[in-house]
């Protein structure tokens, strides 16, 4: 890049330097026919015209944290939104907003991390865009990823299918991502034991829906990101018009993460995950779903954490506590953890 | 919003305030079945599995400028990328990165402007995401839009079809958008005569490809955004391995825009447009394409501006000047106009 080691404003101007940045840093990492073409849009032949389409912007701070970075996060987050919606992730777009002065070495690491995550998830980066803003007009790097996936025939997930008696599962420990970010920000000493769970969930979800008996019994899935498990369960209660009960002793929790949360005053139910999803399964198939989850590396700590209560009564989420009490789990207000993803 | 008139950090936390922002400001403006569902991904049934997919982030400064705002720009820009790629725009996603402290009134105006643009272009906002970052960590508002369109059967556009003798058309005056932004920034007095050309181009492009004779003769289209007409023509020359000649006297130019460009020292060939596209058409059909363009409101100043020269010789873009000279038009370096879109 002509001896410079930082992103310049001109890298985003649409001219020669933009071309150079794309040719030297972006296309080699993501190399595929659609992107290499560098048209205004990628031309894709999907295996079906029934698709899911999603978008998310990532503004996580810091860019690098224990277990992942913003590049991996941006790919996994969008892959996961497609997977929990009942689609097979296919193509991802990547929109970069870069602050002038970002180190090119950091940029390169992040792009390569995104490329590695895309390969792991079996998706490709079909389209991209690069903008650069002046120093002070953004915070290092923001990434938007949008994604397209083809819907899985026979997998019908949605609030409307949720009914009393259905069982609530999660694929592992809660709050790891959020506490890894916070530990990174605060420079806490126990940092080394806390890692973001950032991972693509389409593989483990595929093992569930590929089972012909289980597929029709999967009623709903959602990844528990911003707002954590509490936000997802409250949204389910509100949207499906049901009550929900979960048991504190059943929640998979990493002890180091719990210790950090207690020290910093966070309730792990409100803390973001980036590799965990809630699945709601018809009661008769819950045990089978649990076994399948546990046989996948991303589900070895999977657990049944609760069940769906009566419809139309009180749409609340209740926690049966370890000491035998009951506590209402509210929708988080939103100010707990800015820029967690 | 509880008496507050500005965006708070908690509006992006994924909790109750995020929900409120989405329910009160975003869903009503964009109301449609996919978005109202507020799932992790929109479920779409396309009319074809052959699609185009594109993404762009908008960081324009200021947010409001003569003729448009960032909301309209974000929708039109992505619609145009799909249209010039030979697709019928169908669904758009919108990822918002908001700086804490943005006035809710400005936010509302921008969202409504985006919704109006979407209706005008015949697309809908199928998926969205909202993030808020601390004051000073972004510049008011950045918007990413990604888009999906179904490819038009029989419309085959690409660098590889471009050949010597093909004719180069544009649908109207150049540099309006860039100079409107600059006039807004500089507070120039002639501002009132300069308006961004920001507009959805899918309508005028449809009038071209709907003509059965013309459709196979359309070889390439691209909207001339960042880097202006100079960047597009240089990219064509490089990618199609051809030389290109354009005539200065044929370039449609708004006199007020030219006056501003001369005062500020800009070459309008390098200045961004947001409602202009270059079409390369087989020679025999160029006149017909011009007539069809001119019959559309967004093409009344359309012109034939040049032609494609020999292949594989010198891949340069040459301008025949008004006084009979010749000048090479280079790829802009990129530092001319930061944050123009």
Boltz contact constraints between the chains, C-beta under 6 A:
constraints:
  - contact:
      token1: [A, 9]
      token2: [B, 338]
      max_distance: 6.0
  - contact:
      token1: [A, 10]
      token2: [B, 334]
      max_distance: 6.0
  - contact:
      token1: [A, 10]
      token2: [B, 335]
      max_distance: 6.0
  - contact:
      token1: [A, 13]
      token2: [B, 334]
      max_distance: 6.0
  - contact:
      token1: [A, 13]
      token2: [B, 335]
      max_distance: 6.0
  - contact:
      token1: [A, 14]
      token2: [B, 226]
      max_distance: 6.0
  - contact:
      token1: [A, 14]
      token2: [B, 227]
      max_distance: 6.0
  - contact:
      token1: [A, 14]
      token2: [B, 231]
      max_distance: 6.0
  - contact:
      token1: [A, 15]
      token2: [B, 227]
      max_distance: 6.0
  - contact:
      token1: [A, 15]
      token2: [B, 331]
      max_distance: 6.0
  - contact:
      token1: [A, 15]
      token2: [B, 332]
      max_distance: 6.0
  - contact:
      token1: [A, 15]
      token2: [B, 333]
      max_distance: 6.0
  - contact:
      token1: [A, 15]
      token2: [B, 334]
      max_distance: 6.0
  - contact:
      token1: [A, 16]
      token2: [B, 331]
      max_distance: 6.0
  - contact:
      token1: [A, 16]
      token2: [B, 333]
      max_distance: 6.0
  - contact:
      token1: [A, 16]
      token2: [B, 334]
      max_distance: 6.0
  - contact:
      token1: [A, 17]
      token2: [B, 334]
      max_distance: 6.0
  - contact:
      token1: [A, 18]
      token2: [B, 334]
      max_distance: 6.0
  - contact:
      token1: [A, 39]
      token2: [B, 85]
      max_distance: 6.0
  - contact:
      token1: [A, 40]
      token2: [B, 81]
      max_distance: 6.0
  - contact:
      token1: [A, 40]
      token2: [B, 84]
      max_distance: 6.0
  - contact:
      token1: [A, 40]
      token2: [B, 85]
      max_distance: 6.0
  - contact:
      token1: [A, 41]
      token2: [B, 52]
      max_distance: 6.0
  - contact:
      token1: [A, 41]
      token2: [B, 54]
      max_distance: 6.0
  - contact:
      token1: [A, 41]
      token2: [B, 81]
      max_distance: 6.0
  - contact:
      token1: [A, 41]
      token2: [B, 82]
      max_distance: 6.0
  - contact:
      token1: [A, 41]
      token2: [B, 85]
      max_distance: 6.0
  - contact:
      token1: [A, 42]
      token2: [B, 53]
      max_distance: 6.0
  - contact:
      token1: [A, 43]
      token2: [B, 52]
      max_distance: 6.0
  - contact:
      token1: [A, 44]
      token2: [B, 51]
      max_distance: 6.0
  - contact:
      token1: [A, 44]
      token2: [B, 53]
      max_distance: 6.0
  - contact:
      token1: [A, 45]
      token2: [B, 50]
      max_distance: 6.0
  - contact:
      token1: [A, 46]
      token2: [B, 49]
      max_distance: 6.0
  - contact:
      token1: [A, 48]
      token2: [B, 49]
      max_distance: 6.0
  - contact:
      token1: [A, 49]
      token2: [B, 46]
      max_distance: 6.0
  - contact:
      token1: [A, 49]
      token2: [B, 48]
      max_distance: 6.0
  - contact:
      token1: [A, 49]
      token2: [B, 49]
      max_distance: 6.0
  - contact:
      token1: [A, 50]
      token2: [B, 45]
      max_distance: 6.0
  - contact:
      token1: [A, 51]
      token2: [B, 44]
      max_distance: 6.0
  - contact:
      token1: [A, 52]
      token2: [B, 41]
      max_distance: 6.0
  - contact:
      token1: [A, 52]
      token2: [B, 43]
      max_distance: 6.0
  - contact:
      token1: [A, 53]
      token2: [B, 42]
      max_distance: 6.0
  - contact:
      token1: [A, 53]
      token2: [B, 44]
      max_distance: 6.0
  - contact:
      token1: [A, 53]
      token2: [B, 126]
      max_distance: 6.0
  - contact:
      token1: [A, 53]
      token2: [B, 127]
      max_distance: 6.0
  - contact:
      token1: [A, 54]
      token2: [B, 41]
      max_distance: 6.0
  - contact:
      token1: [A, 54]
      token2: [B, 127]
      max_distance: 6.0
  - contact:
      token1: [A, 55]
      token2: [B, 93]
      max_distance: 6.0
  - contact:
      token1: [A, 55]
      token2: [B, 95]
      max_distance: 6.0
  - contact:
      token1: [A, 55]
      token2: [B, 127]
      max_distance: 6.0
  - contact:
      token1: [A, 55]
      token2: [B, 129]
      max_distance: 6.0
  - contact:
      token1: [A, 55]
      token2: [B, 146]
      max_distance: 6.0
  - contact:
      token1: [A, 56]
      token2: [B, 129]
      max_distance: 6.0
  - contact:
      token1: [A, 57]
      token2: [B, 95]
      max_distance: 6.0
  - contact:
      token1: [A, 57]
      token2: [B, 97]
      max_distance: 6.0
  - contact:
      token1: [A, 57]
      token2: [B, 129]
      max_distance: 6.0
  - contact:
      token1: [A, 57]
      token2: [B, 131]
      max_distance: 6.0
  - contact:
      token1: [A, 59]
      token2: [B, 131]
      max_distance: 6.0
  - contact:
      token1: [A, 59]
      token2: [B, 133]
      max_distance: 6.0
  - contact:
      token1: [A, 81]
      token2: [B, 40]
      max_distance: 6.0
  - contact:
      token1: [A, 81]
      token2: [B, 41]
      max_distance: 6.0
  - contact:
      token1: [A, 82]
      token2: [B, 41]
      max_distance: 6.0
  - contact:
      token1: [A, 84]
      token2: [B, 40]
      max_distance: 6.0
  - contact:
      token1: [A, 85]
      token2: [B, 39]
      max_distance: 6.0
  - contact:
      token1: [A, 85]
      token2: [B, 40]
      max_distance: 6.0
  - contact:
      token1: [A, 85]
      token2: [B, 41]
      max_distance: 6.0
  - contact:
      token1: [A, 93]
      token2: [B, 55]
      max_distance: 6.0
  - contact:
      token1: [A, 93]
      token2: [B, 146]
      max_distance: 6.0
  - contact:
      token1: [A, 95]
      token2: [B, 55]
      max_distance: 6.0
  - contact:
      token1: [A, 95]
      token2: [B, 57]
      max_distance: 6.0
  - contact:
      token1: [A, 95]
      token2: [B, 144]
      max_distance: 6.0
  - contact:
      token1: [A, 97]
      token2: [B, 57]
      max_distance: 6.0
  - contact:
      token1: [A, 97]
      token2: [B, 142]
      max_distance: 6.0
  - contact:
      token1: [A, 126]
      token2: [B, 53]
      max_distance: 6.0
  - contact:
      token1: [A, 127]
      token2: [B, 53]
      max_distance: 6.0
  - contact:
      token1: [A, 127]
      token2: [B, 54]
      max_distance: 6.0
  - contact:
      token1: [A, 127]
      token2: [B, 55]
      max_distance: 6.0
  - contact:
      token1: [A, 129]
      token2: [B, 55]
      max_distance: 6.0
  - contact:
      token1: [A, 129]
      token2: [B, 56]
      max_distance: 6.0
  - contact:
      token1: [A, 129]
      token2: [B, 57]
      max_distance: 6.0
  - contact:
      token1: [A, 131]
      token2: [B, 57]
      max_distance: 6.0
  - contact:
      token1: [A, 131]
      token2: [B, 59]
      max_distance: 6.0
  - contact:
      token1: [A, 133]
      token2: [B, 59]
      max_distance: 6.0
  - contact:
      token1: [A, 137]
      token2: [B, 139]
      max_distance: 6.0
  - contact:
      token1: [A, 138]
      token2: [B, 138]
      max_distance: 6.0
  - contact:
      token1: [A, 139]
      token2: [B, 137]
      max_distance: 6.0
  - contact:
      token1: [A, 142]
      token2: [B, 97]
      max_distance: 6.0
  - contact:
      token1: [A, 144]
      token2: [B, 95]
      max_distance: 6.0
  - contact:
      token1: [A, 144]
      token2: [B, 144]
      max_distance: 6.0
  - contact:
      token1: [A, 146]
      token2: [B, 55]
      max_distance: 6.0
  - contact:
      token1: [A, 146]
      token2: [B, 93]
      max_distance: 6.0
  - contact:
      token1: [A, 146]
      token2: [B, 146]
      max_distance: 6.0
  - contact:
      token1: [A, 226]
      token2: [B, 14]
      max_distance: 6.0
  - contact:
      token1: [A, 227]
      token2: [B, 14]
      max_distance: 6.0
  - contact:
      token1: [A, 227]
      token2: [B, 15]
      max_distance: 6.0
  - contact:
      token1: [A, 231]
      token2: [B, 14]
      max_distance: 6.0
  - contact:
      token1: [A, 331]
      token2: [B, 15]
      max_distance: 6.0
  - contact:
      token1: [A, 331]
      token2: [B, 16]
      max_distance: 6.0
  - contact:
      token1: [A, 332]
      token2: [B, 15]
      max_distance: 6.0
  - contact:
      token1: [A, 333]
      token2: [B, 15]
      max_distance: 6.0
  - contact:
      token1: [A, 333]
      token2: [B, 16]
      max_distance: 6.0
  - contact:
      token1: [A, 334]
      token2: [B, 10]
      max_distance: 6.0
  - contact:
      token1: [A, 334]
      token2: [B, 13]
      max_distance: 6.0
  - contact:
      token1: [A, 334]
      token2: [B, 15]
      max_distance: 6.0
  - contact:
      token1: [A, 334]
      token2: [B, 17]
      max_distance: 6.0
  - contact:
      token1: [A, 334]
      token2: [B, 18]
      max_distance: 6.0
  - contact:
      token1: [A, 335]
      token2: [B, 10]
      max_distance: 6.0
  - contact:
      token1: [A, 335]
      token2: [B, 13]
      max_distance: 6.0
  - contact:
      token1: [A, 338]
      token2: [B, 9]
      max_distance: 6.0
